[in-house]
Amino acid sequence: RYSGRVSAWEVWNEENIDAFWQPAPDAAAYVALLAAASPRIRSADPSATIVMGGVAGLGSDYLAACLSSGAAAYIDAIAYHPYAETIGVEGQPEEDLLRPKESLCRYLVTFAHWLIAQHTTKDLEVWLTEVGWTTCAETPPGLDEDTQAAYLLRTMVSYAATDVDRVIWFNLRDTWLNDLDRYGLLRLDFSPRPAYAFYSTFMRAFGPAEGPAPGAASFS
């Protein structure tokens, strides 16, 4: 019933951690799920993009295991979730954990493409299906709203200099599920945070643009 209405399907979410794949992550079992789901999606809508469920962090070992088990045959893109608090954390002082870590994030995009090339000749895309910062004031604390907006803009400008195919902000709006989930561009009452204005301005200015040249986007 969604044929022609939903352009992409992401199969599962953070299947590399036991919070979302119990009792423990299992790459072979996940690829079996892809093998069952992908043909049904293709049959219903051949034009749809099939995306591997975004892994928590980069999940490079798990991604490699899935690609070794034949995942590329069933997908058009891999995906991962480079939240600042989950990548490059070893040895980082606590006050640096939430910084955007732009150089590391750009390197991870390059590494993801390299990892794909080690396992398949298929030209898989690289999608970042979750990235963002919470403004939760509780434990673990997040950022103030102005810093969230600044980090969003820094992140978008930085990724514009890479060959990543999609960057998806988490989240459009806060939810009521828990106090930590204050990632939204909009608060729970739909009022906009500063990040909303930063995001909309960036998209108006650069959203339609494509810059394949290495110098098309710059950063400092």
Secondary structure, 3 states (H helix, E strand, C coil): CCCCCCCEEEECCCCCCCCCCCCCCCHHHHHHHHHHHHHHHHHHCCCCEEEECCEEECCHHHHHHHHHCCHHHHCCEEEEECCHHHCCCCCCCHHHCCCCCHHHHHHHHHHHHHHHHHHCCCCCEEEEEEECCCCCCCCCCCCCHHHHHHHHHHHHHHHCCCCCCEEEECCCECCCCCCCCCCCCECCCCCECHHHHHHHHHHHHHCCCCCCCCCCCCCC
